[in-house]
Amino acid sequence: MWTRQHKQRKTGRLIVPTLCAVFLAYFGFHAYHGEYGIYSKYRLQAQTVELEKQVAAIKAQRVELEQRARLLYDGSMEKDMLDEQARRSLNLSLADEVIVMQPRKAD
């Protein structure tokens, strides 16, 4: 009768726990940093706040432009507004006028 004697290896007992740890690390990393992970949620929330601020600024600008356009096209056109727009577009002024330059509003 033949008998084989095997030397007991300690590495065989570590294979399954090591593979489990690797899989947990992989999925844990992607749960936090992945496309739909926790960190992405915070990034998207910050981006949403920033874009909402931009939308509010653009809406305010639109309201201002609509009001100015209403002054030009509202049945009775205001002469001062028309004169101001024409002079600004043509970059002209009369000889006896005083021009006060103001800095542009920050966008």
C-alpha positions, 0 to 999 in steps of 0.5 A: 500500500502506498501512502503519500504524505503531504506537507500542510501549507498555510497559504491554502487557508489564506486564499479565500479570505484574500480573494474576499478582501480584494472583492470587497476593496474593489466594490467599496472603491467603486461605491465611493468613487464610481460614476454613481457613487457617494462622491459623485452625488456630492459633486453633482449637488455642488454643480447643481447649486452653481448652475442654479446661480447661473440660471438666476443671473441669466433670468435677471438679465433677461427681465432687464432686457425685456424691460428695456425692449418694452420701452422701445416697442411699447406703442409710444416709443420713448424718445430718450431711450431711442436717442440713447440707443442710437448714440450708443450704437453709432458711437456719436455725441454732440459737441456741447455734451458731457460724457461720463464714462462708467465701468462695466458691470461684472458679468 
